Each structure stands twice: as structure tokens, then as C-alpha cells.
Amino acid sequence: MLPSYEELSAWLPDLLSGLSISLQVTVLSLLIGIPFGLLLALGVLAKSRLTKILALFLVEVGRGAPALVLLQFIYFGLPTSGLTLGSFTAAVIALAWNTGAYTSEIIRASLQSIPHGQREAAVAIGLNRLDALRYVLLPQGLRVALPALLAFSILIFQGTSLCFTIALPELVSRAYEIGSNTFRYFPALLAAGVLYASISIPAALLVSHVEKRAGSYAQR
């Protein structure tokens, strides 16, 4: 049942090509989604009722709808309204929306965890709201949020496996293609799983290390 050396040698280029696409989708989704999450977090905390309602709507839809549904909606649903996107673009948009929705709650909680005295001190030294956010609140809040953001990044990387449903040639799609050509589905998917684990496990260890460092910083 395990793949032979010859099979792995033949499959590895295709699997690595799929892994590369999975990583590209992950990185772009995070680069777009985390700043989007910051904007949503600030929107939820805003005094404007309209801004708060709009931000809450985007957050609740992004969190409430499974990532698979968002992928299907953007790739298959939007063309009915005249907007057609490629599978790569649709995957990035869907996962970035999902990322923004979840990370907004992480960032909002981290900002609210900062002692109120920090805000009062910022006002006392003459900082306006924007400067207080930029120089006082965000540096501390993002330091608190970093471990949770890194952990969520691993979930997004693993979530790219859902993109095979919209014909994106990522890692799982490549494994299924190999399986359909060779009728060796189990070994092909097992090899794909090993590649996922080779990135997810070291990343999880890194997150654990960052959490310990963040905990020691908080105790100072």
C-alpha cells in the first residue's frame, strides 16, 4: 500500500508543483487577509454605527460560512452575476475573506486586552487617536495576537486543500490526478499528507516557541 521509491520519484515533481501553489495561495491569503482583519477589527470597535454594522456583517459571514462555501460562491456563484474569476484568484479571495473574518476577532481581543491606562497615557502626551493606535496600541496588541495569528496561518495552509473543488491544481488536486492515472489513490494521498505534515509540524513547533516567548514577555 505504501508508495515505492520509483513511484515517489515519478510523482514528486507534480506533488511539489501542487505544494508550491498551496503555499502561494496561503501567503497571498495571509498578506491580504490579516490587514483586512485589522480593518474589520477597527471597524467593529468604531464609534460609527454604520461602520460597525458593515464590519460585523463581513465578519459574521466570513466566520459563519465554511471556507468551502465561500470558495464555491466566489468561483461558481459570481459568474452568474457577470464576474468570472480564475481558480487561483477565487481561492485567494475566499481564503483572504475567511482569514480576515477570523483574525479580526483575534486582533480585536488583543487590542481590548491592553490596559486602559495605556490609552490615557497616550492622550496625556498629546497623541491623537491615529497616533495612539499606531505607536501605542497596535505594537502591543499585535505582539499579543502573534501566536494566535501564526496558529491560524497553519489552518489556512491546510485549508488550501479545499481548493481542489474549484479545479485549482494545488497539492490535493495533484494527488487525485496521480491517483486517477495510476489507480494508486492511497499512496498518492499519503505522499501529499506527508508533504502537508512536513510544513505543518515544524510550523506548529514554531508557534509553540513563540507562545512561550510571548508568555515570558507578558510576565515581565
C-alpha positions as CSV (number, residue, x, y, z in Angstrom):
1,M,0.0,0.0,0.0
2,L,2.9,2.4,0.6
3,P,4.4,4.1,-2.5
4,S,7.6,2.7,-3.8
5,Y,10.8,4.6,-4.4
6,E,10.2,4.6,-8.1
7,E,6.6,5.9,-7.7
8,L,7.7,8.7,-5.4
9,S,10.4,9.7,-7.8
10,A,7.9,9.9,-10.6
11,W,5.2,11.7,-8.5
12,L,7.4,14.1,-6.6
13,P,7.7,16.8,-9.3
14,D,3.9,17.1,-9.7
15,L,3.3,17.0,-5.9
16,L,5.9,19.7,-5.3
17,S,4.3,21.8,-8.0
18,G,1.0,21.4,-6.2
19,L,2.6,22.2,-2.9
20,S,4.1,25.4,-4.4
21,I,0.6,26.6,-5.4
22,S,-0.8,25.7,-2.0
23,L,2.0,27.9,-0.4
24,Q,1.4,30.7,-2.8
25,V,-2.3,30.8,-2.0
26,T,-1.5,30.6,1.7
27,V,0.9,33.5,1.6
28,L,-1.3,35.8,-0.5
29,S,-4.4,35.0,1.6
30,L,-2.5,35.9,4.8
31,L,-0.9,39.0,3.2
32,I,-4.4,40.3,2.2
33,G,-6.5,38.7,5.0
34,I,-4.6,39.8,8.1
35,P,-4.6,43.6,7.2
36,F,-8.2,43.1,6.2
37,G,-8.8,41.6,9.6
38,L,-7.2,44.6,11.2
39,L,-9.5,46.9,9.3
40,L,-12.5,44.8,10.3
41,A,-11.4,44.8,14.0
42,L,-11.1,48.6,13.9
43,G,-14.5,48.8,12.2
44,V,-16.1,46.7,14.9
45,L,-14.6,49.0,17.5
46,A,-15.5,52.2,15.7
47,K,-18.0,54.7,17.1
48,S,-19.8,55.0,13.8
49,R,-22.9,52.7,13.8
50,L,-22.8,52.2,10.0
51,T,-19.1,51.3,10.0
52,K,-19.7,48.8,12.9
53,I,-22.7,47.2,11.2
54,L,-20.8,46.8,7.9
55,A,-17.7,45.3,9.7
56,L,-19.8,42.9,11.7
57,F,-21.7,41.8,8.6
58,L,-18.4,40.9,6.8
59,V,-17.0,39.2,10.0
60,E,-20.1,37.1,10.6
61,V,-20.4,36.0,7.0
62,G,-16.7,35.2,6.8
63,R,-16.8,33.2,10.0
64,G,-20.2,31.7,9.7
65,A,-19.9,30.4,6.2
66,P,-17.5,27.5,5.8
67,A,-14.4,28.2,3.7
68,L,-15.7,25.6,1.2
69,V,-18.9,27.6,0.7
70,L,-17.0,30.8,0.2
71,L,-14.9,29.1,-2.4
72,Q,-17.9,27.8,-4.3
73,F,-19.7,31.1,-4.0
74,I,-16.9,33.1,-5.5
75,Y,-15.8,30.7,-8.2
76,F,-19.2,29.3,-9.3
77,G,-21.6,31.9,-7.9
78,L,-20.2,35.2,-9.1
79,P,-20.1,34.2,-12.8
80,T,-23.9,34.2,-12.7
81,S,-23.7,38.0,-12.0
82,G,-21.2,38.6,-14.8
83,L,-18.0,38.4,-12.8
84,T,-15.8,35.4,-13.7
85,L,-12.6,34.8,-11.8
86,G,-9.8,32.2,-12.2
87,S,-9.5,29.4,-9.7
88,F,-6.3,30.9,-8.2
89,T,-7.8,34.4,-7.8
90,A,-11.1,32.9,-6.4
91,A,-9.1,30.8,-3.9
92,V,-7.1,33.8,-2.6
93,I,-10.2,36.0,-2.3
94,A,-12.2,33.3,-0.4
95,L,-9.4,32.4,2.0
96,A,-8.4,36.0,2.5
97,W,-12.0,36.8,3.5
98,N,-12.1,33.8,5.8
99,T,-8.7,34.9,7.2
100,G,-9.9,38.5,7.7
101,A,-13.0,37.4,9.5
102,Y,-11.3,35.2,12.0
103,T,-8.2,37.3,12.5
104,S,-10.4,40.4,13.1
105,E,-11.6,38.7,16.3
106,I,-8.1,37.8,17.4
107,I,-6.8,41.3,16.8
108,R,-9.9,43.0,18.4
109,A,-9.5,40.9,21.5
110,S,-5.7,41.7,21.7
111,L,-6.4,45.4,21.4
112,Q,-9.1,45.3,24.1
113,S,-6.6,43.4,26.3
114,I,-4.3,46.5,26.5
115,P,-4.8,48.2,29.9
116,H,-6.9,51.4,29.6
117,G,-4.0,53.3,31.3
118,Q,-2.0,53.0,28.0
119,R,-4.7,54.9,26.2
120,E,-4.8,57.5,28.9
121,A,-1.1,57.9,28.8
122,A,-1.2,58.3,25.0
123,V,-3.7,61.1,25.4
124,A,-1.7,62.7,28.2
125,I,1.4,63.1,26.0
126,G,-0.7,64.7,23.3
127,L,-1.1,61.8,20.8
128,N,-4.3,61.9,18.7
129,R,-6.4,58.7,18.1
130,L,-4.5,57.7,15.0
131,D,-1.0,58.2,16.5
132,A,-2.1,56.4,19.7
133,L,-3.3,53.5,17.7
134,R,-0.1,53.4,15.5
135,Y,2.5,53.9,18.2
136,V,1.0,52.6,21.4
137,L,-1.9,50.2,20.9
138,L,-1.0,48.3,17.7
139,P,2.5,47.3,18.7
140,Q,1.3,45.9,22.0
141,G,-1.8,44.3,20.5
142,L,-0.1,42.6,17.6
143,R,2.5,41.2,20.0
144,V,-0.3,39.6,22.0
145,A,-2.1,38.4,18.8
146,L,1.0,37.0,17.1
147,P,0.9,33.4,18.5
148,A,-2.8,33.1,17.6
149,L,-2.2,34.6,14.1
150,L,0.6,32.1,13.4
151,A,-1.5,29.2,14.6
152,F,-4.3,30.3,12.3
153,S,-1.9,30.6,9.4
154,I,-1.3,26.8,9.7
155,L,-5.0,26.2,9.4
156,I,-5.2,28.4,6.3
157,F,-2.3,26.4,4.7
158,Q,-4.2,23.2,5.5
159,G,-7.4,24.8,4.2
160,T,-5.9,25.2,0.8
161,S,-6.7,21.5,0.3
162,L,-10.3,22.6,-0.2
163,C,-9.3,24.4,-3.4
164,F,-9.3,21.2,-5.4
165,T,-13.1,21.6,-5.5
166,I,-12.6,24.6,-7.8
167,A,-10.1,23.0,-10.1
168,L,-7.0,24.7,-8.6
169,P,-4.0,22.4,-9.3
170,E,-2.8,22.5,-5.7
171,L,-1.4,19.6,-3.7
172,V,-4.6,17.5,-3.2
173,S,-5.6,18.1,-6.8
174,R,-2.2,16.8,-8.0
175,A,-2.5,13.7,-5.7
176,Y,-6.0,13.0,-7.1
177,E,-4.7,13.4,-10.6
178,I,-1.9,10.9,-9.9
179,G,-4.4,8.5,-8.3
180,S,-6.8,8.7,-11.3
181,N,-3.9,8.0,-13.7
182,T,-2.4,5.1,-11.7
183,F,-5.3,3.9,-9.6
184,R,-3.0,4.3,-6.6
185,Y,-5.1,6.8,-4.6
186,F,-4.0,5.8,-1.2
187,P,-0.2,6.1,-1.8
188,A,-0.6,9.4,-3.7
189,L,-2.8,10.9,-1.0
190,L,-0.4,9.6,1.7
191,A,2.5,11.3,0.0
192,A,0.5,14.5,-0.1
193,G,-0.3,14.2,3.6
194,V,3.4,13.7,4.4
195,L,4.2,17.0,2.5
196,Y,1.5,18.8,4.4
197,A,2.9,17.4,7.7
198,S,6.4,18.4,6.7
199,I,5.4,22.0,6.8
200,S,2.6,22.0,9.4
201,I,4.5,20.2,12.2
202,P,7.6,22.5,12.1
203,A,5.2,25.5,11.9
204,A,3.3,24.2,15.0
205,L,6.6,23.9,16.9
206,L,7.4,27.4,15.9
207,V,4.1,28.6,17.2
208,S,4.7,26.9,20.5
209,H,8.0,28.6,20.8
210,V,6.5,32.0,20.0
211,E,3.7,31.4,22.6
212,K,6.3,30.7,25.3
213,R,8.3,33.8,24.4
214,A,5.1,35.9,24.4
215,G,4.2,34.4,27.8
216,S,7.6,35.3,29.3
217,Y,7.3,38.8,27.8
218,A,3.8,39.3,29.4
219,Q,5.2,38.3,32.8
220,R,7.9,41.0,32.7
